[in-house]
Amino acid sequence: MIAITVKKNTTETNILRVVFFFIMVIGICAFFSPFVEVLGYLPIVGGFLKGTAGIIVFLAAFIISIPLFFVTFGLAWLRYHPVIGGAVTLIAVAAMVTLSMI
């Protein structure tokens, strides 16, 4: 009975992690959506630029959300699993530094 509850909690936690990752991506996209909308008002090429900028913003938000998610994940784990939390945080910071060099 306890094993079933532990399995259920683990599954629910993993599902919530994925959901919150995509909420982070959607939040970053929503932050930049006014800039994308302004491009739509340009004559002749506005629709094309709006669509292209929307795709670029989504891809950038997805790529930026990966290290941000892992920093959040690692910092949360520092309290109860310091070795795992520290390792995840260091990997995420290294990924952020690598992305900033590009």
Backbone as ProteinMPNN parsed JSONL, in Angstrom:
{"seq_chain_A": "MIAITVKKNTTETNILRVVFFFIMVIGICAFFSPFVEVLGYLPIVGGFLKGTAGIIVFLAAFIISIPLFFVTFGLAWLRYHPVIGGAVTLIAVAAMVTLSMI", "coords_chain_A": {"N_chain_A": [[0.818, -1.181, 0.0], [1.909, 1.248, 0.8], [3.954, 1.389, -1.044], [2.548, 1.732, -3.413], [1.458, 4.268, -3.027], [3.813, 5.798, -2.87], [4.803, 5.402, -5.467], [2.733, 6.629, -6.902], [2.979, 9.294, -5.999], [5.549, 9.896, -6.971], [5.163, 9.697, -9.743], [3.257, 11.727, -10.089], [4.776, 13.938, -9.303], [6.772, 13.999, -11.301], [5.204, 14.488, -13.573], [4.224, 17.031, -12.926], [6.628, 18.467, -12.964], [7.268, 18.471, -15.704], [5.027, 19.846, -16.685], [5.347, 22.352, -15.425], [7.722, 23.158, -16.581], [6.916, 23.625, -19.243], [5.096, 25.649, -18.708], [6.875, 27.623, -17.96], [8.139, 28.078, -20.418], [5.944, 29.034, -21.909], [5.401, 31.335, -20.447], [7.69, 32.922, -20.937], [7.407, 33.24, -23.676], [4.995, 34.668, -23.678], [5.839, 37.011, -22.484], [7.399, 38.185, -24.475], [5.568, 38.483, -26.5], [4.226, 40.997, -27.11], [6.17, 42.376, -28.624], [6.377, 40.748, -30.846], [3.806, 41.01, -31.87], [3.796, 43.693, -32.66], [5.386, 43.61, -34.912], [3.62, 42.579, -36.75], [2.18, 44.694, -37.738], [3.587, 45.935, -39.716], [3.663, 47.043, -43.079], [3.04, 44.946, -45.909], [5.16, 42.925, -45.371], [4.55, 42.218, -42.817], [2.946, 40.061, -41.793], [4.486, 37.802, -42.436], [6.866, 38.379, -41.031], [5.858, 38.44, -38.439], [5.018, 35.776, -38.022], [7.47, 34.42, -38.362], [9.025, 35.623, -36.346], [7.56, 34.789, -34.14], [8.025, 32.025, -34.127], [10.789, 32.03, -33.738], [10.959, 33.263, -31.233], [9.627, 31.345, -29.678], [11.364, 29.1, -29.941], [13.713, 30.184, -28.834], [12.8, 30.719, -26.248], [12.296, 28.129, -25.388], [14.887, 27.026, -25.422], [16.195, 28.705, -23.594], [14.725, 28.181, -21.314], [15.49, 25.649, -20.49], [18.119, 25.591, -19.052], [17.338, 27.399, -17.011], [15.231, 26.054, -15.787], [16.599, 23.842, -14.756], [18.323, 25.095, -12.955], [16.478, 26.056, -11.07], [15.401, 23.589, -10.288], [17.716, 22.345, -9.244], [18.409, 24.097, -7.133], [16.213, 23.749, -5.486], [16.574, 21.119, -4.713], [18.825, 21.263, -3.166], [18.35, 21.46, -0.434], [17.427, 18.94, 0.607], [18.798, 16.927, -0.762], [21.807, 17.469, -1.047], [24.091, 16.824, -2.634], [23.138, 15.914, -5.134], [21.552, 18.134, -5.798], [23.5, 20.175, -5.865], [25.117, 19.264, -7.963], [23.317, 19.295, -10.143], [22.711, 22.017, -10.18], [25.247, 23.132, -10.753], [25.717, 22.05, -13.311], [23.62, 23.26, -14.696], [24.31, 25.975, -14.43], [26.695, 25.958, -15.833], [25.682, 25.371, -18.369], [24.212, 27.697, -18.806], [26.247, 29.592, -18.896], [27.596, 28.683, -21.164], [25.584, 29.077, -23.095], [25.452, 31.842, -22.986], [27.801, 32.578, -24.168], [27.465, 32.066, -26.802]], "CA_chain_A": [[0.0, 0.0, 0.0], [2.807, 2.4, 0.847], [4.686, 1.414, -2.319], [1.649, 2.29, -4.422], [1.379, 5.711, -2.766], [5.105, 6.383, -3.251], [4.833, 5.384, -6.936], [1.789, 7.652, -7.354], [3.57, 10.601, -5.731], [6.67, 10.073, -7.889], [4.592, 9.957, -11.063], [2.641, 13.049, -10.054], [5.856, 14.92, -9.249], [7.397, 14.077, -12.621], [4.254, 15.146, -14.472], [4.218, 18.453, -12.578], [7.882, 19.054, -13.438], [7.126, 18.71, -17.149], [4.018, 20.895, -16.853], [5.909, 23.643, -15.032], [8.705, 23.537, -17.6], [6.198, 24.222, -20.367], [4.551, 26.92, -18.241], [7.975, 28.578, -18.044], [8.287, 28.414, -21.837], [4.798, 29.857, -22.288], [5.566, 32.633, -19.797], [8.693, 33.696, -21.668], [6.771, 33.609, -24.958], [4.004, 35.709, -23.408], [6.559, 38.241, -22.19], [7.871, 38.776, -25.72], [4.504, 38.537, -27.503], [3.94, 42.343, -27.637], [7.136, 42.717, -29.665], [6.005, 39.977, -32.031], [2.581, 41.615, -32.399], [4.125, 44.962, -33.321], [5.889, 43.287, -36.253], [2.49, 42.295, -37.62], [1.621, 45.932, -38.285], [4.387, 46.442, -40.835], [2.999, 46.77, -44.354], [3.473, 43.936, -46.862], [5.909, 41.797, -44.807], [4.206, 42.088, -41.409], [2.487, 38.712, -41.46], [5.627, 36.893, -42.498], [7.762, 38.678, -39.916], [5.189, 38.056, -37.2], [5.106, 34.323, -37.904], [8.864, 34.038, -38.181], [9.448, 36.062, -35.017], [6.896, 33.933, -33.169], [8.751, 30.756, -34.071], [12.099, 32.298, -33.144], [10.751, 33.516, -29.799], [9.322, 30.066, -29.039], [12.582, 28.292, -29.863], [14.613, 30.815, -27.861], [12.226, 30.498, -24.919], [12.508, 26.721, -25.055], [16.311, 26.825, -25.14], [16.533, 29.433, -22.368], [14.029, 27.57, -20.182], [16.153, 24.417, -20.042], [19.002, 25.825, -17.904], [16.614, 28.035, -15.917], [14.497, 25.001, -15.092], [17.527, 23.024, -13.989], [18.787, 25.894, -11.808], [15.39, 25.992, -10.096], [15.349, 22.205, -9.828], [18.892, 22.094, -8.421], [18.313, 24.858, -5.888], [15.195, 23.113, -4.649], [17.11, 19.868, -4.194], [19.95, 21.502, -2.265], [17.939, 21.3, 0.96], [17.281, 17.556, 1.039], [19.811, 16.109, -1.436], [22.774, 18.497, -1.437], [25.018, 16.381, -3.678], [22.406, 15.937, -6.4], [21.175, 19.518, -6.061], [24.693, 20.917, -6.257], [25.542, 18.813, -9.293], [22.364, 19.798, -11.128], [22.885, 23.466, -10.258], [26.501, 23.409, -11.467], [25.518, 21.736, -14.732], [22.755, 24.302, -15.259], [25.075, 27.222, -14.53], [27.628, 25.763, -16.957], [24.897, 25.499, -19.595], [23.876, 29.107, -18.971], [27.468, 30.27, -19.33], [27.818, 28.276, -22.541], [24.605, 29.764, -23.936], [25.742, 33.265, -23.052], [28.96, 32.768, -25.039], [27.069, 31.879, -28.203]], "C_chain_A": [[0.875, 1.265, 0.0], [3.566, 2.521, -0.472], [3.828, 2.019, -3.432], [1.551, 3.808, -4.26], [2.673, 6.412, -3.167], [5.213, 6.454, -4.773], [3.925, 6.475, -7.507], [2.374, 9.05, -7.159], [4.741, 10.891, -6.669], [6.174, 10.407, -9.286], [3.983, 11.355, -11.126], [3.7, 14.156, -10.041], [6.515, 15.082, -10.612], [6.487, 14.758, -13.638], [4.231, 16.647, -14.198], [5.506, 19.144, -13.021], [7.804, 19.386, -14.922], [6.135, 19.844, -17.406], [4.607, 22.258, -16.521], [7.019, 24.093, -15.976], [8.004, 24.218, -18.768], [5.501, 25.521, -19.968], [5.631, 27.99, -18.274], [8.193, 29.022, -19.485], [7.159, 29.342, -22.281], [4.907, 31.249, -21.672], [6.575, 33.511, -20.514], [8.131, 34.126, -23.025], [5.759, 34.731, -24.755], [4.671, 37.049, -23.117], [6.978, 38.957, -23.471], [6.781, 38.91, -26.788], [4.147, 39.96, -27.947], [4.909, 42.762, -28.743], [6.816, 41.989, -30.97], [4.76, 40.582, -32.679], [2.865, 42.908, -33.149], [4.644, 44.703, -34.729], [4.76, 43.013, -37.237], [1.893, 43.527, -38.267], [2.442, 46.523, -39.425], [3.7, 46.098, -42.157], [3.75, 45.705, -45.168], [4.137, 42.727, -46.191], [5.54, 41.515, -43.357], [3.785, 40.691, -40.998], [3.613, 37.704, -41.447], [6.567, 37.11, -41.32], [7.168, 38.259, -38.577], [5.276, 36.548, -36.977], [6.516, 33.844, -37.642], [9.359, 34.419, -36.789], [8.793, 35.211, -33.934], [7.601, 32.598, -33.011], [10.106, 30.944, -33.401], [11.972, 32.526, -31.636], [10.442, 32.212, -29.076], [10.575, 29.206, -28.891], [13.57, 28.861, -28.849], [14.102, 30.601, -26.439], [12.433, 29.061, -24.47], [13.958, 26.475, -24.652], [16.716, 27.518, -23.841], [15.893, 28.782, -21.146], [14.732, 26.321, -19.659], [17.123, 24.693, -18.893], [18.297, 26.517, -16.729], [15.827, 27.014, -15.1], [15.437, 24.168, -14.224], [18.15, 23.789, -12.826], [17.728, 25.855, -10.707], [15.302, 24.614, -9.468], [16.507, 21.916, -8.871], [18.845, 22.836, -7.101], [17.275, 24.264, -4.941], [15.726, 21.832, -4.009], [18.269, 20.072, -3.226], [19.588, 21.259, -0.802], [17.964, 19.845, 1.407], [18.304, 16.61, 0.416], [20.907, 17.04, -1.942], [23.717, 18.08, -2.562], [24.337, 16.45, -5.05], [22.037, 17.374, -6.765], [22.348, 20.367, -6.503], [25.159, 20.548, -7.65], [24.615, 19.363, -10.379], [22.518, 21.303, -11.294], [24.154, 23.829, -11.014], [26.379, 23.13, -12.963], [24.662, 22.812, -15.394], [23.478, 25.622, -15.407], [26.081, 27.118, -15.675], [26.885, 25.885, -18.291], [24.524, 26.954, -19.849], [25.09, 29.905, -19.453], [27.776, 29.934, -20.791], [26.85, 28.985, -23.485], [24.906, 31.255, -24.049], [26.942, 33.564, -23.935], [28.595, 32.664, -26.506], [26.576, 33.165, -28.793]], "O_chain_A": [[0.598, 2.223, -0.721], [3.794, 3.628, -0.961], [4.338, 2.736, -4.293], [1.56, 4.543, -5.247], [2.635, 7.5, -3.74], [5.667, 7.463, -5.311], [4.287, 7.159, -8.465], [2.278, 9.895, -8.05], [4.903, 12.027, -7.115], [6.709, 11.303, -9.939], [4.173, 12.077, -12.105], [3.534, 15.187, -10.692], [6.788, 16.207, -11.03], [6.96, 15.526, -14.476], [4.218, 17.448, -15.133], [5.465, 20.309, -13.418], [8.227, 20.462, -15.345], [6.379, 20.705, -18.252], [4.39, 23.221, -17.257], [7.23, 25.293, -16.15], [8.447, 25.268, -19.233], [5.332, 26.407, -20.806], [5.343, 29.146, -18.583], [8.407, 30.205, -19.747], [7.41, 30.336, -22.963], [4.544, 32.237, -22.31], [6.348, 34.709, -20.684], [8.36, 35.253, -23.465], [5.676, 35.646, -25.574], [4.134, 38.101, -23.462], [6.922, 40.185, -23.549], [7.057, 39.407, -27.879], [3.781, 40.124, -29.11], [4.509, 43.431, -29.696], [6.966, 42.545, -32.057], [4.674, 40.657, -33.904], [2.234, 43.184, -34.169], [4.375, 45.484, -35.642], [4.934, 43.199, -38.442], [1.168, 43.412, -39.255], [2.032, 47.511, -40.034], [3.21, 44.982, -42.33], [4.975, 45.609, -45.091], [3.707, 41.598, -46.426], [6.155, 40.656, -42.725], [4.223, 40.189, -39.962], [3.69, 36.853, -40.56], [7.012, 36.154, -40.686], [7.879, 37.785, -37.691], [5.573, 36.097, -35.871], [6.74, 32.97, -36.805], [10.035, 33.629, -36.129], [9.416, 34.941, -32.908], [7.758, 32.097, -31.898], [10.524, 30.116, -32.591], [12.79, 32.034, -30.859], [10.941, 31.989, -27.972], [10.817, 28.645, -27.823], [14.191, 28.113, -28.094], [14.887, 30.333, -25.529], [12.715, 28.808, -23.299], [14.226, 25.798, -23.659], [17.501, 26.969, -23.069], [16.461, 28.827, -20.055], [14.576, 25.976, -18.488], [16.975, 24.085, -17.833], [18.624, 26.248, -15.573], [15.766, 27.101, -13.874], [15.105, 23.83, -13.088], [18.475, 23.184, -11.804], [18.054, 25.644, -9.539], [15.145, 24.487, -8.254], [16.308, 21.316, -7.815], [19.198, 22.281, -6.061], [17.457, 24.283, -3.724], [15.359, 21.504, -2.88], [18.655, 19.133, -2.53], [20.455, 20.885, -0.011], [18.475, 19.546, 2.486], [18.639, 15.589, 1.016], [20.942, 17.368, -3.127], [24.105, 18.923, -3.371], [24.901, 16.984, -6.005], [22.193, 17.782, -7.915], [22.218, 21.188, -7.411], [25.552, 21.416, -8.43], [25.081, 19.839, -11.414], [22.464, 21.815, -12.413], [24.138, 24.745, -11.836], [26.884, 23.896, -13.784], [24.941, 23.23, -16.517], [23.288, 26.323, -16.401], [26.293, 28.086, -16.404], [27.422, 26.451, -19.243], [24.521, 27.397, -20.997], [24.971, 30.782, -20.309], [28.173, 30.808, -21.562], [27.249, 29.442, -24.556], [24.646, 31.865, -25.086], [27.092, 34.691, -24.406], [29.343, 33.13, -27.365], [26.199, 33.202, -29.964]]}, "name": "protein", "num_of_chains": 1, "seq": "MIAITVKKNTTETNILRVVFFFIMVIGICAFFSPFVEVLGYLPIVGGFLKGTAGIIVFLAAFIISIPLFFVTFGLAWLRYHPVIGGAVTLIAVAAMVTLSMI"}
